[in-house]
Amino acid sequence: MKNLQGLLKYLVWPGIVLITAGIVVGLLNSWTLVAVLLLVVGLLMLVVGITAGDFGVFKLGFWQRRSTQAGTNAAVSVLAVLTILGLINFIGARYDSRIDLTDGQLLTLSPASQEVVRNLETPTQVLIFSSNADIRDQRLLENYRRYNSDLSYEYIDPFANPEQAQALGVTTEGEVYVQAEPTTEGTLGNVEENAEETIEAEPDSRALLVQTVDLQERLSERQLTSKLAQLSQNESPTAYFLQGHDEYVIDGSRPGLFEAASRLESENFTVAPLNLAETDQVPDDADVLVVAGPQQELFETEVIIVQDYLDSGGSLLVMIDPRVETGLEALMNQWGVVPEETVVIDTSGGGQLVGLGPAAPLVTDYGDHPITEPFEQGRSFFPVARPLQIREIPDIEGTPLLFTNQNSHTQPLADDDELSIDPNQPPAGPFALGVALLGPNDARMVVIGNSSFATDGLFNQQLNGDVFLNAVSWLSKVENPTLEIRPKEVTDRRLNMTVRQQIMLTVLALVVLPLAGLIGAGSLWLKRR
């Protein structure tokens, strides 16, 4: 009997553990049956252990002992620390918040992604048809879920669930789709018959292919956000690219704006060429008309068509190069924009950073406008750009978008288009290279004094593509347009050393520092002796 009593007294400690576990489970989740059972069993074990054990708690003089007081102080200190840690864990579990201390906020969704996922109006699923769940993709998807609990994701094995894969047209393992929850409509009331007629409607469910992931290519925030935005948009804006005057082509037949047009299509735009010689008006479905680098002057009738399009509330993007008469000068002048017949020279050395010369001004200063709001101090560059003079015009609201730095000046091009750079010319910057204009009837225009910045090969450099895409998005007047999300780049912090420097560092680490430590220790030992 004494042996049993001696064993039962040790139930105190597991009882305390079970009571603590029950309280934690109940507070963090809910007071389920598991939490209550843990608490009840723990209390029973604690009572049995105290009853069976001779702890001397109720003996006279127990609390007056010095050892009891010291033990009590230690116990209170331990309980206080445990209580603080428990509260910290409780608050952390209930109020999930994180601080991203990485350079460039690599582990945080961009503001555009946060806005898109918050504005999802229906429950949306991300379906990954893959048997292998990648931890990096899961981390990205969990970041999306933090901003909207209506967004969920699921990994589906296409071989184990062939019917579900066939329903979405999955052809390759690793395809990722976004799908909005099907919705049905409705019930109509018949007042005359005082009855209800239920109309069966087919579910309205859309699934969009995001990308195909594999071991080399992981889930892209830009592509996922773009498709989520498409799900919430009820219409696809149309952008027409003017052709017929040696403008840049969009079909990829030769270097031009193929990359830009492809990116617009991925952003839910419909893209098409337009030749005004074959029609007497801009199509009614045109949300944006893009005039990209014409090398020949537009006919007067074509200019009138463009003018009528703007007067009716259209949107125009004009990208012009130096020493080219486009025929649109009078129209731009009416809107308060006068392109200068010079070229901007950047003597700050910024052009060398992107492998170009001083005739490619580097822009890091942007105007206060929705087009350039996400750019902060990012870089964009415009090879052989002409500055723009901006005048105030009644009923026209103009906002400069792109500014060169102060260490820049302008020079004219020679008749043979040769540029002789004068390094002694004093700086006169900054100069405006782009402007956004808002006119009557919500007509919009963006003028940029360069067209090559968005061409194939330069489009994905720095913020060049962002400038083009954001301009077209703003011109399209789409509600809550998805502005381009710049890819987050990990800063290269590697220290590149020569062979000699590597040898010196090796000798320092393996010979000099250990030897210095031994000498110092030996000297101290001898001194103490």
N, C-alpha and C positions, 0 to 999 in steps of 0.2 A: 504493500500500500504506500509506503514511504517512497519507494522507487517511482511509482506512478505519479505521486504528488510532486516529486522532484522533476519529472519530465513535463508535467502540465504547466509548471511555472514558466517554461520557455515559450509558451503560446503567446506571451505578451508581445513579443517582437513581431512575429508574423501578423498578429492582430493589428498592430499599429500600421504595418505596411498595407494590409488590406483596407483598413479605414482610409488611409491616405489615397490609395488607388481609387476607392469608391467615390471620394469627394472630387478628385481630379476628373474622373470620367463623367460624373454628374454635372460639374460646372462647365467642362469643355463641350460636351455633346448635349446630352439631356439625361434626365433622371429615368433611365430605362431600367429594365429588370436586372440587367447585369450590374449597373451601378448600385442599385438597392441591395442586391445579394452580396456584393463585395462589402458594403457598409455593415450589413447585419451580421455576416459571418465574422468580420473583423471585430465588431463589438463583442460578440459572444466569446471569441478567442481571448480578447483582452480581459473580459470579466473573469473567465475561467483561470487565466494565467495569474491574475492578481489574487484571486481567492486561494489558489493552490500554493502560491509562493509566499515565502516569509520575507516580505520586502521591508518590514519594519517601518512602514510609512506612518502607522498610527501609534507607534510606541512613544511613550513620554520622553521628551528631550531629544527626539530625533531631529526636529527642525532647528534645534539650538546648536547642534554640532557644527564645528568649523568645516568638516568634510562635506556635510550636507549643504551648507551654504555655498561652498565652492562648486560642488556638483550642480546645485540649482542654477547658479550663475552661468555655468558652462552649458547646461541644458537650455536655459532661456536664450542664450546667444545662438546656439545651434538652431533652435526653433525659429528665432527671428530671421536668421539667414535663409532657412528653408522656406519660411513664409514669403520673404521678399522674392526669392527665386520662383516660387510657385505663382505669385502675382505677376511677375514678369512674363512667365510662360503663358499664364491665362490671358493677359492683355495681348500678347503676341499672337495667340491663336484666335482670339475673338476679333482683333483689329489687325488684319493682314496689311502691313505696309513695309516697303523696302526702300533702301537708299542705294542708288547706283553710283558707286565711286569710281567706275571705270572711265578712262579717258575717252570722250566722245559718246558716253552713255550707250555703250554697246549692248547692255542687257535690258534696255528700256525701249518700248515702242516709240516710234516717232510721233509727234503731235498729230500729224495727218492720220496715222493709223488709229490713234486713240479716238479721234473725232469720228472716224468712220464706224468703228465697232460700237461706240456709244449710241450712234444713231440707227442701229439696226432695229427695225420695228417688229420683226417676226423672229421666232426661234430659228436659228441657223446652225447647220451642221457642217463640219469639215470632215470629209471622208477620205481616209488614206488607204488605198488598196495595196497593202503591203503586209507581209507576215512578220516583218522585223520593225519594231518600234525604235526609232532613233531618239536618244535622250535630248539631243539639241533641238530637234523638231518639237518634241513634247514641251520643252522649256519655252519655246516661242509660242506655242498654242496656249500654254497656261498664262503667258503674259496677256494674250488676247482675252482670256476668260476673266482676268482681273477687272476688266473695264465693262464687261457685260456678261451676266450669268446666262443669258439666252443663247450664247454661243457655246457649242459643244463640239467635241471631236471624237472620232472613233477610228480605230485601226481594223480593217477588214481583210481577211485572207481571201484573195480572189479565187484561189483553188478550192478552199473549203466552202465558199459561198458564191458559186458560179452564177446563180440566178440574180443576185443583187448586182454583181459585176456586169452582167449582160444588160440589165435594166438601164444602166448609165452608159453603156457602150464602152466599157473598159477594155482596152486592147493590150496594155502593157502593165506589168506589175510595177507599182510605184506611182501610178497616176493619183493625183490629188484633186478632189472635187469639193466645191462649196454648194450647198443645197439649202434653200429656204423651206421651212415647213409648209406642206400643202395647206391651202385655204379654200374654203368653199363658200358659196353664197347661195342663198338665202331663202328667206320666207317672205311671201307676199300676202298681204291681207286683201280679201275681196269684200269691200264694204257692203255692196248690194246683197250678196248672198250671206253676209255675216259668217264667213268661213275662211279658213286659212288654206292656202295652196302652197305646198312645199315644192320648190323647184330644185331638182337635183342638178348640180353643176359639177363639172369635172374639176378635180383638184388642180389648183394653180401652183405648180411646183416647177422650179427652174433649178437646173444643176449646171454649173459652169466648171470647165476644166481649168485648173490653176496651173499645174506643171507636172512634170514627172520627176520624182526624187529617186536617187540611188546613193551609193556609197560616196560618190564624188560630188554630187549636187544635192544640197540640202534645201529644205523649204525656205522660200524667199518671202520676206516681209512685204517687199514691194508688190510682188505678184499676188500674194494672198489678199492684201488690202485692196488692190485694184479690183479683184473679182468680187470681194465683199461689197465694194461701192457699186459695182454693176448690178448686183442683186437688188440694191435699194433704189436704183434709178429706173424710172418707168419709160425713159426714152433714150435713144442713142443720138447724140449730136452729130452733125455732118460738117466736115471741113473740106472745102474745095480748094485745090491748088491751081492757080492760073498757069496756063501753058500757051505756047505760041510765040513767045518773045525771048527764047533761049533761057527760060527759067530752069531751075534745077528740077529734074524729073523725080518721080516718086515710085516708079515701077522697078528700079534696080537695073535697068538696061545699061546705064552708065552711072558714074559717081554723081550723087545728088543728095536727095532727102529721103532715101529709102529707109534708113534707120529711124528717122524722125516719124515718117508715116507709119512704120510698123509699130512704133511705140504708141502712137495715137490710137491705132486699132486695138492694142492691148489695153488701152484706157477706155474702151467702149465707144470710141469714135468711129464713124463711117468716113472713109477717106476716098476721094475721087478727083481726077483731073478735070479742068474746065477750060475750054477754048471759047472765048467770047466771039470769035469769028464765025462760030457755028450756031450761035444763039443770040437772041436780042435782049436777054435779061439773065441775071443771076438766078439760078433755080430757087423756087420757093422754100425748099427744105434746107437751104444753105444757112448754117449757123455761123460759120466763119469762112471768109475768103482770104486765102494766103497768097500774097504776091512775093515770091522768094527769088530775089536776084535777077530781075529781067535785064537782059543785055541790049534789048531793042525797045524803042519807044512805043507805047501803046497808041493805037489809033484814037482819034478824037471820039468816035462813036463808042469805043470800049471804055474810055474814061467817063463818058456820060452814063454808061450802064453801071459802072462802079459807083458814081455819084448818086444815081437813083437808088441803088442798093443801100447806101449809107443813109440817105434821106428817109428811107422807110424803116430805119432802125436796125440795119445790119451791122456786122462787125468785120473789120479789115485789119490784117496784119501785113505790114509793108517792111520788107528787108531789102535795103538798097546799098549799092556799092559806090565808091568814089568814081568820078568822071563818067557817070552813066546817066543819060537823060531818060527817065522812065515815062514821062508824060503825065505823071501823077503829082508833079511839083505844085501846080496850081491848086489841086485838091488839098494837098498837105498844107499849103500856105493858108487856105481858108480855115484850117483847123489850128493854125498857129505854129506850124512846124516848118522850118526852113533848113534843109540840109546844106552844109557848107561845102565848098569846092576845095577842101583840103583833106589831109590825112593826119591822124593823131599819132604822134611819136612819144613813146614812153621811155624816158631816160633813166627810170629807176632800176632797170635790170629785171623787171618782172617777166618780160617776154622770154628771157633766157631760162626761166624756171620751167617753161613748157617746151623748150627746144626751139623757140622762135626768136626773132630779133626785136628791136625796139619798135617796129611798125605793128606789133601785136600788143596793144595796150592790155594790161592786166587790171581787171576790175574787182575791187573788194568793198566798194562803197555803193550801197543801193538805196533807192528811194523808199519812202513810206507808202507801200502799196500792196494789195493782196498778192500780186504777182511775185514780188521780191521779199515778202515778209519772212518766209522760212530761211532765207539765205544767210542772215547774220553777216559774218565776215568771210564767207566762202569766196572762192575764186572762180572767175569766168574770164575768158579772153576772146578778143575779136580781131583777127588778123586783117590789117589794112582797112581800118574803119574811118568813117567820116563823122565829124561832130555834128550835132543838131542845135540850131538856135530855136528857142521856144518862146513864143510871144503869148500874151494874154489876149484871148478872144472872148467876147460876150457869149454866154450860154455854152462855152466849152471849158471843161475842167481838165487841166493837164497836170500830170505828175511825172517828173523825171524818174527814170528807173535805174539807169546805169551811169556811174560817174568814174572817170579816170582819176588817177591820183594827182597830187599837186606837181609832181616832177614830170610833167608832160607838156608838150607844145604841139602846134600844128604846122605843117608844111605842105605846099602844093605839089601835086604830081607833075612831072614833065610831060610834054606832048607825046612822048613814046612810052608813057606809063612807068618810066624809071623814077625811082625815089632816091634823091641824094640827101642823106641825113646830115644836118648841121649840128654837131655836138655842142657848139658854143651858143646856140640860141637859148635865151633864158626861158625857164619854165613859166607857163601861163595857165596851168590847169587849176582846178579840174574842169573837164569837158563832159557834156551829156552825150551819151551814145544811144540812149533809148528813152522813149516817152510813152506813157499811156494816156489816152484821151477819152473823155466821156462827153457825148454831145446830146442834142435833143432827141426825143423818142428812144432814149437809151441806146443810141448809136455809139459804137465803140471803135477805137482805132489804136493800134500799137505800131510805132515806127522805130526801127532799129537801123543804125547806120552801118550795117554789115550783114552779109548773107551767108558767108562761109562758116560762121561759128557753129551752125547747126547741120553742116553737111556730114556725109559719111566719113568716119575716121575722127572727126572732132566732136561729134554729137555726145559721145560718152566721156569726154574729157572734162574734168572738174565739174562746174555747174552749167556748162553750155547747154546741154539737153534740158536742164531744169528751166532755164530762161525761156526756151522755145515752148516747152510743154505747159508751163504755167501761164504764158501769154495766151496760148490757144485756149486753155481751160477758162481763163477769165473772159476772153472774148466770146466763148460759147454761151455764156449766161446760164449755164447749168446750175441748178440749185445745189449748194454745198459741193462744188467741184472738188475732185480728188487731185490736189496739187502733187507734183512729183516728189517722191520720197528719195532723198539722196542715200545711196548705199553707205553704210557705216564702215569706215576703214580703220583697221587696227594700226596704230602708229608704230612704225618700225623703229624700235629702240635698240637695235643691235649695234654694238661698237665694232666698226670695221678697223682692223689693225693690220699693219704691215708685218712681214715675217720677223723683222728685227724687233718690233714692239712686242710680238707674241713671245719671242725668246726672252726678252728682258722681263716681261711679266711672269713667265714661268720661273726664271731664276729668283726673282723677288719673292714669289710665293713659296717656293720649295726650298730655297737655300737661305736667302738673306733674312727674312722674317723669323724662321725657326732658329737660325743661328743667333740672331739678336736676342731672342727669348732665352736661349740657353745661357748666353753670356750674362744677361741681366740676372737670371736666377742664380748662376754660379757666384757672381759678384755679391749678391745679397746674402747668400749662404756663408761666404768667407767673411763678410763684414760682421755677421751675427756671431760667428765663432770667435 
